């Protein structure tokens, strides 16, 4: 009677197969991670496009007026209003992009999938931004932050030094931003080269100096598609002096959407968390 032969892998063959699989995974994982990030950036750009549409609808319903940028922290949508010409409104209320919610143009966020939260955005401790937002909308004494930074300087509220040693860029060395014509773009050059120092990312520079660049400066760089290294140097060397010299930029005024042209409106630069402040609240000191 013929004996049936049994085939099996030897230990050496198994080790070779496992080694090949591990090698292939090592080669493919960076590309898979890059593909996932590209997908998240695409979602982020779609979020900005939707925010732009809501801004234009808001203007259509309000005599072409742009959303007020009346909060010191441009990424908060609920917090202390700082409008100078109306002391009675200096209280906790919708601010900045929060008017899109209070006007009914966008729903109140109930999870991280809302268009106010970039899928790549994380807080310094690794949590998603919605975890910091949840439960703070319409709560007096609390700030409700999102993933996007409104250009509050357009109508005169961009003159505040944001202290913080843990700023966050959602996409590390890239910035998605929305222009006044409704188009969304990608800014790629975010490394700053200072004399005698290696190039630094914006968040690394802020971590070293303990201050964040003001939103008016960042939005100007986005419009110009370049970082003004002289302006950045002047600000980092003496933030208070830079603000004093540019105080005219803080004159409160009403601005019409039809007047903003291709100025930068919203971008995904956000976060001035400080290790010295509460883990729940981003610092927003002026």
DAVENBEL-V776463 format. One record per residue. N is the residue number from 1. OMEGA is omega in degrees with one decimal (* if undefined). Layout:
# DAVENBEL-V776463
n: <N N>
omega: <OMEGA OMEGA>
This chain:
# DAVENBEL-V776463
n: <1 2 3 4 5 6 7 8 9 10 11 12 13 14 15 16 17 18 19 20 21 22 23 24 25 26 27 28 29 30 31 32 33 34 35 36 37 38 39 40 41 42 43 44 45 46 47 48 49 50 51 52 53 54 55 56 57 58 59 60 61 62 63 64 65 66 67 68 69 70 71 72 73 74 75 76 77 78 79 80 81 82 83 84 85 86 87 88 89 90 91 92 93 94 95 96 97 98 99 100 101 102 103 104 105 106 107 108 109 110 111 112 113 114 115 116 117 118 119 120 121 122 123 124 125 126 127 128 129 130 131 132 133 134 135 136 137 138 139 140 141 142 143 144 145 146 147 148 149 150 151 152 153 154 155 156 157 158 159 160 161 162 163 164 165 166 167 168 169 170 171 172 173 174 175 176 177 178 179 180 181 182 183 184 185 186 187 188 189 190 191 192 193 194 195 196 197 198 199 200 201 202 203 204 205 206 207 208 209 210 211 212 213 214 215 216 217 218 219 220 221 222 223 224 225 226 227 228 229 230 231 232 233 234 235 236 237 238 239 240 241 242 243 244 245 246 247 248 249 250 251 252 253 254 255 256 257 258 259 260 261 262 263 264 265 266 267 268 269 270 271 272 273 274 275 276 277 278 279 280 281 282 283 284 285 286>
omega: <-177.6 -179.6 179.5 -178.8 177.6 -179.5 179.3 176.9 171.0 178.8 179.5 179.3 177.9 179.7 178.7 179.4 180.0 179.5 179.3 178.8 179.6 179.2 178.8 178.1 178.6 179.4 -172.8 -173.9 177.8 179.6 177.4 177.4 177.9 179.0 177.9 179.4 176.2 177.2 178.8 177.6 177.8 176.5 179.2 179.4 175.9 176.1 -179.0 177.4 178.8 177.0 177.8 178.6 179.5 177.9 -179.3 175.5 177.0 -179.6 -180.0 -178.7 -174.1 174.9 175.2 -177.8 177.4 174.8 175.8 173.6 -166.9 173.7 -177.0 178.3 -169.5 178.7 174.8 175.6 169.4 -179.8 -177.8 176.0 -178.2 -178.0 -169.1 -173.3 -179.8 -176.5 -178.0 -178.1 178.5 -178.9 -179.9 -174.7 172.5 177.1 175.6 -177.8 177.6 178.3 177.8 175.9 -176.9 177.9 178.7 -179.1 176.3 179.5 174.9 179.7 173.7 173.8 -176.4 -178.3 177.7 -176.2 176.6 -176.9 176.7 -178.5 178.1 -172.9 175.8 172.1 -178.2 -179.4 176.5 179.9 174.9 -176.1 -178.4 179.6 175.9 179.9 -170.1 175.6 -176.3 177.9 -179.6 175.3 -178.1 178.8 179.7 175.5 178.7 -177.2 175.8 -176.7 -171.8 -176.5 178.0 177.7 -176.6 179.9 -175.8 178.3 166.8 -178.6 -176.1 -174.2 177.5 176.3 179.0 177.3 177.2 -178.4 178.1 177.9 -174.6 165.2 -175.9 -173.8 173.6 -177.3 178.9 179.1 170.5 -179.0 -178.5 177.0 -177.1 177.4 177.8 -179.5 -179.1 -173.7 178.0 177.6 -171.5 -171.9 -177.2 176.3 -178.7 -179.3 176.7 -178.3 176.7 -180.0 174.8 177.3 -177.8 170.5 -177.8 -177.2 178.2 177.8 179.0 177.3 -179.7 -174.2 179.9 176.2 176.8 177.1 179.8 -175.4 -179.9 -178.7 -179.0 -179.8 175.5 177.8 -179.7 177.8 -176.9 -176.2 176.4 175.5 176.2 -173.6 178.0 178.1 179.0 179.8 -179.9 -179.2 -178.0 -179.5 -178.5 -177.3 -177.5 179.3 178.3 -180.0 178.3 -178.7 -177.5 -175.9 179.6 179.2 -176.7 177.3 -178.2 -179.6 173.6 179.9 -178.2 178.4 -179.5 -178.9 -171.2 176.5 -179.1 176.0 177.9 -177.2 -173.9 176.0 -177.4 168.2 -177.6 169.4 171.5 179.3 179.2 179.0 -179.4 179.7 179.5 178.4 -177.5 -171.4 171.5 177.7 179.7 -176.1 178.8 *>
